[in-house]
């Protein structure tokens, strides 16, 4: 998976956002979502993202996988990521 072209992610003060330039839509993110999108932007694989979540938030692999899978589905619904081609 990768970020859709035109999607920018940033930390603005204490707020994390993803901006879809093509749709002119801003999405406010929590810290976990920001980390996931940052890792996707770096072209990291799912396993690498899971390890990052587990380390950053001291959660089990099962919990991290559940959260990641749910968030990836949400990202697809709002058209921020696409599958690798």
Secondary structure, 3 states (H helix, E strand, C coil): CEECCCEEEEEECCEEEEEECCCCEEEEECHHHHHHHHHHHCCCCHHHHHHHHHHHHCCCHHHHHHHHHHHHHHHHHCCCEECCC
